[in-house]
Amino acid sequence: MQLADFFPDVPAALCDAEVLGLTADSRAVKPGFIFFALAGAKADGMAFAEKALSAGAVLVVGDRRAPPAIASHYQRVDDARAALSQAAALFYPRQPETIVAVTGTSGKTSVADFTRQILAACGFPAASLGTIGVIKPSGAVYGSLTTPDPLTLHKTLDALAGEGVTHLAMEASSHGLDQRRLDGVRLKAAGFTNLSRDHLDYHPDLDAYFGAKLRLFTELLPEGGTAVVAADGDHADKVVAACEARGLKAFTVGAKGQGIRLAEGGAEGFDQILTLVHAGVTRKIRLPLAGAFQAENALVAAGLALAAGAPADGVFAALEQLKGAPGRLERVGDRNGAPVFVDYAHKPDALEKAIAALKPFAKNRLIVVFGCGGDRDAGKRPIMGEIATRGADVVIVTDDNPRSEQPADIRAHILANAPGAREIGDRAQAIRAGVAELRPGDALLIAGKGHEKGQIVGAKILPFSDHDEARAALEELA
């Protein structure tokens, strides 16, 4: 491809330059590359523009005035991040024919994974992309970013299409939407789960956080696309109104849903019996997942699968075969008949929902082991402390991913609003203490890290798995 294919208004002398790659990292520049000078939180790409040109870049792209030294090889755009995403979509042109994306504070990973499972059960070569990685039709898994950078994302889309994947379900994080990472993705439908406090270390307030998520519907979902909205949440009406203002089809699900209405629901062991109404047809299904929030996630996934072209009979039949996403209320074993669950809940709403989901299975006591991450929204720590001590009978506060903060300071923030909670900083010891505490009729929730295989301490990622530690403790105490 030539430079004029990406930027038709570049100077005539540059139009025919061959483009061999794209990057926003000056260290990765090679001859023939376009360098996107992005302004980041820690560094400004414009400071490396001259270095990029000396390394062989054919053009520097930015959204500010060009430094005089690079003016002859500079393209100014309105939004450099959006320009990078659009260029990536041109450079890696193939995408699965049908792509759906889901956003919301909680449930994105489960919805994307459930949608993939439903589409696969209906006979489509389907994949999913998000926090737990890219899951291919073969079952192969790689990567682990909620919304990858535009180059990684479009390279992945191109590769999946080349491998014959026709349907893809992906997560859309507020960071990814705000930073224009999904611009250039050709969407068929988009889903919204819920909104609660999260990422206020990045977004200035909850309105800005919601606004970032709303971009999926107000800017990225094209005309003719379908918005699948969990109707029972506080922000559902605002999402529906934004979609209707653009003429998009709003397909709502849940007790208040009109696309799929949850007429009745109840627990039966670890399953749920749901009575659903869709297109005038009433269906009674057994959903093999615990928790009302998982029913909501499953219905959003069903709506996305329908919008992606899956037949209704196949979609509702597939709901009865769903498997939980890794680290999402995942049962890893039991002691004295008391089950042990690992869950990714690392925000207030998610922790509250996980506790509520497990309460019915704790005939005696519910034990919770959790912590909070460092270098993230500190305001949610006392909120989560209050949620844990209000909902659980025994609470052990431990370390999560402290990152650059002092772990004891993070625990102190939680404990300030968690009367009666125990403090065990070492996460492995905290998990063992929780397992040792189990008596018949109890249940244990280990929350915060879910599927993660490492613990971030300082600048290092130390090998650590809640699953492995829980299973080791169960074996030791058997």
Buried (B, 14 or more C-beta within 10 A) or exposed (E): EEBBEBBEEBEEEBBEBEBBBBBBBBEBBEEBBBBBBBBEEEEBBBEBBBEBBEBEBBBBBBBEEBBEEBEEBBBBBEEBBBBBBBBBBBBBEEBBBBBBBBBBBBBBBBBBBBBBBBBBBBEBBBBBBBBBBBBBBEEEEEBBBBBBBBBBBBBBBBBBBEEEBBBBBBBBBBBBBBBBBBBBBBBBBBBBBBBBBBBBEBBEEBEBBBBBBBBBBBBBBEEEBBBBBBBBBEBBEBBBEBBEEBEBBBBBBBBBBBBBBBEEBEBEEBBBEBBBBBEEEEBEBEBBBBBBBBBBBBBBBBBBBBBBBBEBEBBBBBBEEBEBBBBBBBBBBBBEEBBBBBBBBBBBBBBBBBBBBBBBBBEEBBBBBBBBBBEBBBEBBBBBBBBBBEBBBBBBBBBBBBBEBEBEEBBBBBBEBBEEBBBBBEBBBBBBBBBEBBEEEBBBBBBBBBBBEEBBBEEEEEEBBBBBBBBBBBEEEE
